[in-house]
């Protein structure tokens, strides 16, 4: 990314995540490089199984023991992967926090939401109960919930309200980075829009960096400054949000963009273009470019040669043999 080193809050270098070991090792993330500047919003897009959530959890070392990580995850210059437990515990919530998809499964069903929001405040700020309660009231107001809801249990709230609680918890200790993993999953369209606007507003007001994960390229393009597109555990395209969404250089990025009908475009509404097939099994990745079995413009070299990210415009990179060369419109394999 075109982010000056001095400005980088998060820098991921050659990150790989593998589940299992030996002959049963399954690569979920493969050599990912990403940078996020202070105050920047990065969107991470791709189909299910491409490694987005694994990457998100790796940022705070929240993966299970079966996951083996290599590379570097620098948060404010410190490598998360080599932090001792005490330092890592301090960084979580206060340095970076995460909003998980499915708030009902992330909240404790037998504790009031006010107590759950107060817990990280008491732990990290070592403040008094009364000060923690004041901060809880402040956070609930910030996310648009009545202060009285602090005494409610998770099951007494709607899906949108629970997601607002998760955002309040993520903001509780004034982190520099928030990772939002599909924060609007299972919410209706109107509530999705409210939650997205809320996140965008709070991030802007408090100058927080954001990494947002979604299947929906249009949502990310509307919310984020930059986009990174993942496929089979790798970044295949990244650049300015509008450039990636409106003029993707990688065939996979173009397919994701075309999968959503555009308002005012009757042709795309009546015949939305999808992408045939499924992402590859991580335990049996195809040779060469992993996208070539589904790619409409693949050539013979794609089956044998993997592609590195190369310049595709100002601050824009893509991993495709056609970048910088005329794109063929017929599949040659």
C-alpha positions in Angstrom: 0.0 0.0 0.0 1.1 3.6 -0.5 1.3 4.4 3.2 4.4 6.1 4.6 6.1 3.9 7.2 5.9 6.7 9.9 2.1 6.7 9.4 1.5 3.0 9.6 -0.6 1.8 12.6 -0.9 -1.8 11.4 1.5 -3.5 9.1 1.2 -7.2 8.1 4.3 -8.7 6.5 4.3 -12.1 4.8 1.7 -13.5 7.1 0.8 -17.2 6.7 -1.6 -19.2 8.8 -1.8 -23.0 8.6 -4.2 -25.3 10.4 -2.9 -28.7 11.5 0.5 -30.1 10.7 2.4 -32.5 8.5 0.4 -34.0 5.7 -2.8 -32.7 7.2 -1.6 -29.0 7.2 -4.2 -26.7 5.6 -3.1 -23.2 4.5 -5.8 -20.6 5.3 -3.7 -17.4 4.8 -0.7 -17.4 2.4 1.9 -14.7 2.5 -0.3 -11.6 3.1 1.1 -8.1 3.1 -1.2 -5.2 4.3 -0.8 -1.8 5.8 -3.3 0.5 7.5 -2.5 4.1 8.3 -3.7 5.9 11.4 -7.3 7.0 10.8 -7.6 4.9 7.6 -10.4 2.5 6.8 -9.5 -0.7 4.9 -12.1 -3.1 3.5 -11.3 -6.8 3.1 -13.5 -8.6 0.6 -13.9 -12.1 -0.7 -16.1 -15.2 -0.7 -16.5 -17.5 2.2 -13.5 -19.6 2.8 -11.0 -17.2 1.3 -9.2 -16.5 4.7 -10.8 -13.1 5.7 -11.9 -14.1 9.2 -8.7 -16.1 9.9 -6.7 -13.0 9.0 -8.8 -10.9 11.2 -8.4 -13.2 14.2 -4.7 -13.5 13.6 -4.3 -9.7 14.0 -4.9 -10.2 17.8 -3.7 -13.8 18.1 -7.2 -15.1 18.7 -6.8 -18.3 16.6 -7.0 -21.7 18.2 -3.8 -23.7 19.2 -4.1 -25.7 15.9 -3.2 -22.6 13.9 0.4 -22.1 13.1 1.4 -18.5 12.2 4.5 -17.0 10.5 5.5 -13.6 9.4 4.9 -10.3 11.3 1.9 -8.3 12.5 3.2 -4.9 13.6 0.7 -2.9 15.6 2.2 0.5 16.5 5.6 -1.0 15.6 5.3 -4.0 18.0 5.0 -7.5 16.7 1.8 -9.1 17.9 3.1 -12.6 17.1 6.1 -12.3 19.5 4.4 -10.4 22.3 4.5 -12.0 25.8 1.1 -12.9 27.2 0.9 -9.9 29.6 1.7 -7.4 26.8 -0.8 -9.1 24.4 -3.5 -8.9 27.0 -2.9 -5.2 27.4 -3.0 -4.6 23.7 -6.3 -6.3 23.2 -9.2 -3.8 23.8 -6.8 -0.9 24.5 -4.6 -1.1 21.4 -7.0 -2.9 19.1 -10.5 -4.5 19.4 -12.7 -6.6 17.3 -16.4 -6.6 16.5 -17.4 -10.2 15.8 -20.2 -11.3 13.5 -23.2 -12.7 15.3 -23.5 -10.6 18.4 -25.8 -13.1 20.2 -23.0 -15.7 20.2 -20.4 -13.1 21.4 -22.3 -11.7 24.3 -22.7 -13.6 27.6 -26.4 -14.6 27.9 -26.5 -14.5 31.7 -24.9 -11.1 32.3 -26.4 -7.7 31.8 -25.0 -5.7 28.9 -23.8 -2.8 31.1 -21.7 -5.2 33.1 -20.2 -6.7 29.9 -19.3 -3.3 28.5 -17.8 -2.3 31.9 -15.6 -5.4 32.2 -12.8 -4.4 29.8 -12.9 -0.8 31.2 -12.4 -2.1 34.8 -9.6 -4.5 33.6 -7.6 -2.1 31.4 -8.2 1.3 33.0 -8.3 0.1 36.6 -10.9 2.6 37.4 -13.7 2.6 40.0 -17.1 1.0 39.5 -18.9 4.4 39.4 -16.5 5.7 36.8 -16.9 2.5 34.7 -20.7 2.9 34.9 -20.4 6.5 33.8 -18.3 5.4 30.8 -20.9 2.7 30.0 -23.7 5.3 29.9 -21.5 7.5 27.6 -20.8 4.6 25.2 -24.5 3.6 25.0 -25.3 7.1 24.1 -22.6 7.2 21.5 -24.0 4.1 19.8 -27.6 5.3 19.9 -29.0 3.1 22.7 -31.0 4.3 25.7 -28.9 4.3 28.9 -31.6 2.2 30.6 -30.7 -0.7 28.3 -27.5 -1.2 30.4 -29.7 -3.3 32.7 -31.0 -5.6 29.9 -29.8 -9.1 29.1 -28.8 -9.8 25.5 -32.0 -11.8 24.7 -34.0 -8.7 25.5 -32.4 -6.7 22.7 -33.0 -6.8 19.0 -30.3 -7.9 16.6 -29.4 -4.3 15.7 -29.3 -3.3 19.3 -27.0 -6.2 20.2 -24.7 -5.2 17.4 -24.6 -1.7 18.8 -23.6 -3.2 22.1 -20.7 -5.0 20.4 -19.6 -1.7 18.9 -19.8 0.0 22.3 -17.6 -2.8 23.8 -15.1 -2.4 21.0 -14.9 1.4 21.8 -14.8 0.9 25.5 -11.0 1.3 26.0 -10.4 3.8 23.3 -8.5 1.5 20.9 -6.5 2.8 17.9 -7.8 0.1 15.6 -11.1 -1.7 15.3 -11.5 -4.9 13.3 -15.1 -5.4 12.2 -15.7 -9.0 11.0 -19.0 -8.8 9.0 -20.7 -6.6 11.6 -24.0 -6.6 9.8 -24.5 -10.4 9.2 -28.1 -11.5 9.6 -29.4 -8.0 10.0 -32.1 -6.6 7.7 -31.2 -4.0 5.1 -32.4 -0.9 7.0 -30.5 -2.0 10.2 -27.4 -2.8 8.2 -27.4 0.7 6.8 -27.8 2.2 10.3 -24.9 0.1 11.8 -22.6 0.9 8.9 -23.3 4.6 9.2 -22.7 4.4 12.9 -19.4 2.7 12.5 -18.3 5.2 9.9 -19.3 8.1 12.1 -17.6 6.9 15.2 -14.4 6.0 13.4 -14.3 9.5 11.9 -15.1 11.3 15.1 -12.5 9.4 17.1 -9.8 9.1 14.4 -9.7 5.3 14.7 -8.3 3.0 12.1 -10.8 0.4 10.8 -10.4 -3.0 9.1 -13.9 -4.1 7.9 -14.6 -7.5 6.4 -17.5 -8.2 4.2 -18.7 -10.2 1.2 -20.3 -7.0 -0.2 -17.8 -5.0 -2.3 -20.4 -2.2 -2.7 -20.7 -1.7 1.1 -16.9 -1.7 1.5 -16.5 0.8 -1.3 -19.0 3.1 0.3 -17.5 2.8 3.8 -13.7 2.4 3.3 -10.8 4.3 1.9 -9.1 1.3 0.4 -10.0 -2.3 -0.5 -8.1 -5.5 -0.5 -9.6 -8.5 -2.3 -8.7 -12.0 -1.0 -8.9 -15.3 -2.8 -7.7 -18.7 -1.6 -5.8 -17.1 1.3 -4.0 -14.4 -0.7 -4.5 -10.8 -1.6 -5.1 -10.7 -5.3 -5.9 -7.0 -5.6 -5.7 -3.9 -3.4 -6.0 -0.2 -3.9 -8.3 2.9 -3.5 -11.9 1.7 -2.8 -13.5 3.4 -5.7 -10.9 2.2 -8.2 -11.1 -1.5 -7.0 -14.9 -1.4 -7.0 -15.5 0.6 -10.2 -12.5 -0.6 -12.3 -11.0 -3.7 -10.8 -7.9 -5.0 -12.5 -8.1 -8.6 -11.4 -10.9 -10.8 -12.9 -11.9 -11.9 -9.4 -12.4 -8.3 -8.3 -14.4 -7.6 -11.4 -16.6 -10.7 -10.7 -17.3 -9.6 -7.2 -18.2 -6.1 -8.3 -20.5 -7.4 -11.1 -22.3 -9.8 -8.7 -24.3 -7.0 -7.2 -27.0 -5.2 -9.3 -26.4 -1.4 -9.6 -29.1 1.1 -8.8 -30.4 2.7 -12.0 -28.8 0.0 -14.2 -31.7 -2.1 -15.5 -29.4 -4.5 -17.3 -27.5 -5.5 -14.2 -30.8 -5.7 -12.2 -32.5 -8.0 -14.6 -29.4 -10.2 -15.3 -26.9 -9.9 -12.4 -23.6 -11.6 -13.3 -22.4 -14.2 -10.8 -19.2 -16.3 -10.7 -19.6 -20.0 -11.5 -18.0 -22.6 -9.4 -16.7 -22.4 -5.8 -13.4 -21.3 -4.2 -10.8 -24.1 -4.1 -10.4 -26.5 -1.2 -7.5 -25.0 0.8 -6.0 -28.5 1.3 -5.9 -29.0 -2.5 -5.1 -25.7 -4.1 -4.7 -25.7 -7.9 -1.2 -25.0 -9.3 -0.3 -21.7 -10.8 -2.8 -18.9 -10.2 -5.4 -20.4 -7.9 -8.2 -18.5 -9.6 -7.4 -19.8 -13.1 -10.0 -22.7 -13.0 -12.8 -20.1 -12.7 -11.2 -17.3 -14.6 -12.9 -16.2 -17.9 -9.7 -14.7 -19.3 -7.1 -17.4 -18.1 -4.3 -18.3 -20.5 -2.0 -21.3 -20.5 0.6 -19.6 -18.3 -2.0 -19.1 -15.5 -2.1 -22.9 -14.9 1.6 -23.0 -14.1 2.8 -19.6 -12.9 1.5 -17.9 -9.8 1.2 -14.1 -10.1 2.6 -11.5 -7.7 1.0 -8.1 -7.0 2.1 -5.6 -9.6 1.2 -1.9 -10.2 -2.2 -1.5 -11.8 -2.5 2.3 -11.3 -1.8 4.9 -8.7 -1.7 3.1 -5.4 -3.4 0.1 -7.0 -2.0 -3.4 -7.4 -3.3 -6.7 -8.8 -1.9 -10.2 -9.2 -2.9 -11.0 -12.7 -0.9 -11.8 -15.9 -3.1 -9.4 -17.8 -2.2 -6.3 -15.6 -0.3 -4.0 -17.9 -1.2 -6.1 -21.0 -4.3 -6.3 -23.2 -7.0 -8.5 -21.6 -8.3 -11.3 -23.7 -12.1 -11.9 -23.6 -12.1 -15.6 -24.3 -10.8 -18.3 -22.1 -7.8 -20.0 -23.6 -7.5 -23.0 -21.3 
